Amino acid sequence: MKFEMANKLISRGVAISLSCFMAMPSFAQDLRPAPEYFLNTMFAVPMAENLGAFCPTASLNFAVISVAHDEVMKRLTNDGFQTEDPFSEMQDTQPAMDEMLADFMERHQLAGADQKMVCLAAANESAAGTMVGRLLDISPE
């Protein structure tokens, strides 16, 4: 399976999950934009999982993922979001997720990519210290 197809499946899975959350109406308040830190983490974790699944030299750093999750939950609380269901208080996040995915795919030229290109993307993200890269451990080939 090519990375692009897997990415579409993950993107659809994220979209379905988000739509389930978004289906819950918010009666008590107006919906607010999702904070950038939330969007970045929500994008980075499944992308890191995807890269790790298709690149044998990339694996998830679960300790870093756990810390990132805890930090996001603290920041959401500080920003007044309910951490049990922050989506019920946020505007639709799917357009931002779609844009982040398109940017990522273009930046790393992953449309139709083979395993070598996926591993290169993982290594580049790690070297650049991006959110996606920080969630990965890269081992030598």
C-alpha positions as CSV (number, residue, x, y, z in Angstrom):
1,M,0.0,0.0,0.0
2,K,1.4,3.4,-0.9
3,F,1.8,6.1,1.7
4,E,-0.7,8.3,-0.1
5,M,-3.5,5.7,0.1
6,A,-2.8,5.1,3.8
7,N,-2.7,8.9,4.4
8,K,-6.2,9.2,2.7
9,L,-7.5,6.4,5.0
10,I,-6.1,8.1,8.1
11,S,-7.4,11.4,6.9
12,R,-10.9,9.9,6.4
13,G,-10.6,8.2,9.8
14,V,-9.7,11.5,11.5
15,A,-12.6,13.2,9.5
16,I,-15.1,10.6,10.7
17,S,-13.9,10.9,14.3
18,L,-14.1,14.6,14.1
19,S,-17.5,14.6,12.5
20,C,-18.8,12.4,15.4
21,F,-17.6,15.0,17.9
22,M,-18.8,17.9,15.8
23,A,-22.3,16.4,15.5
24,M,-22.8,17.4,19.1
25,P,-24.4,20.8,19.3
26,S,-23.1,23.5,21.6
27,F,-26.1,25.2,23.2
28,A,-24.4,27.1,26.0
29,Q,-21.9,29.1,24.1
30,D,-20.7,30.2,20.7
31,L,-18.1,27.9,19.0
32,R,-14.6,29.2,19.2
33,P,-11.7,28.6,16.8
34,A,-9.5,25.7,17.8
35,P,-6.2,26.9,19.2
36,E,-3.2,26.5,17.0
37,Y,-1.4,24.3,19.5
38,F,-4.4,21.9,19.5
39,L,-4.5,21.8,15.7
40,N,-0.8,21.2,15.5
41,T,-0.9,18.3,18.0
42,M,-4.1,16.8,16.4
43,F,-2.3,16.8,13.1
44,A,1.2,15.7,14.3
45,V,0.2,12.6,16.2
46,P,-1.6,10.7,13.4
47,M,1.0,11.9,10.9
48,A,3.8,10.6,13.0
49,E,1.9,7.3,13.4
50,N,1.5,7.2,9.6
51,L,5.2,7.8,9.0
52,G,6.2,5.2,11.6
53,A,3.9,2.7,10.0
54,F,5.4,3.0,6.5
55,C,9.1,3.7,7.4
56,P,11.0,0.9,9.2
57,T,13.6,3.4,10.5
58,A,10.9,5.6,12.2
59,S,9.1,4.7,15.3
60,L,6.8,6.6,17.7
61,N,8.3,8.1,20.8
62,F,5.4,7.4,23.2
63,A,7.0,9.3,26.1
64,V,7.0,12.5,24.0
65,I,3.5,11.8,22.8
66,S,2.3,11.5,26.4
67,V,3.9,14.7,27.4
68,A,2.5,16.5,24.4
69,H,-1.0,15.2,25.2
70,D,-0.7,16.4,28.8
71,E,0.5,19.8,27.7
72,V,-2.4,20.2,25.3
73,M,-4.9,19.2,28.0
74,K,-3.4,21.8,30.4
75,R,-3.4,24.5,27.8
76,L,-7.0,23.7,26.8
77,T,-8.1,23.9,30.5
78,N,-6.2,27.2,30.9
79,D,-8.0,28.5,27.8
80,G,-11.4,27.6,29.2
81,F,-12.1,24.5,27.1
82,Q,-13.7,21.4,28.5
83,T,-11.0,18.7,28.1
84,E,-13.6,15.9,28.1
85,D,-15.0,17.1,24.8
86,P,-13.2,20.2,23.5
87,F,-14.6,19.7,20.0
88,S,-18.1,20.6,21.3
89,E,-16.8,24.1,21.9
90,M,-14.7,24.5,18.7
91,Q,-15.5,25.5,15.2
92,D,-15.0,22.8,12.5
93,T,-11.3,21.8,12.6
94,Q,-11.4,19.8,9.3
95,P,-10.5,22.6,7.0
96,A,-7.4,23.3,9.0
97,M,-6.5,19.6,9.1
98,D,-7.0,19.3,5.3
99,E,-4.7,22.3,4.7
100,M,-2.0,21.0,7.0
101,L,-2.1,17.6,5.3
102,A,-1.9,19.2,1.8
103,D,1.1,21.3,2.9
104,F,2.8,18.4,4.4
105,M,2.3,16.2,1.4
106,E,3.5,18.9,-0.9
107,R,6.5,19.9,1.2
108,H,7.8,16.3,1.3
109,Q,6.5,15.4,-2.2
110,L,4.6,12.4,-0.9
111,A,2.0,12.0,-3.6
112,G,2.6,8.4,-4.8
113,A,5.7,8.2,-2.6
114,D,7.6,5.0,-2.0
115,Q,9.0,3.9,1.3
116,K,12.3,5.7,0.7
117,M,10.5,9.1,0.3
118,V,8.4,8.4,3.4
119,C,11.5,7.7,5.4
120,L,13.2,10.8,4.0
121,A,10.1,12.9,5.1
122,A,10.3,11.3,8.6
123,A,14.1,12.0,8.9
124,N,13.6,15.6,7.6
125,E,10.8,16.3,10.1
126,S,13.0,14.9,12.9
127,A,16.0,16.9,11.9
128,A,14.0,20.1,11.6
129,G,12.6,19.5,15.1
130,T,9.0,19.9,14.0
131,M,6.1,18.7,16.1
132,V,5.8,15.6,13.9
133,G,9.6,15.1,14.0
134,R,9.7,15.4,17.8
135,L,7.2,12.5,18.1
136,L,9.4,10.2,16.1
137,D,12.6,8.2,16.9
138,I,14.7,7.8,13.8
139,S,17.1,4.9,13.8
140,P,20.0,4.5,11.3
141,E,19.3,2.4,8.2
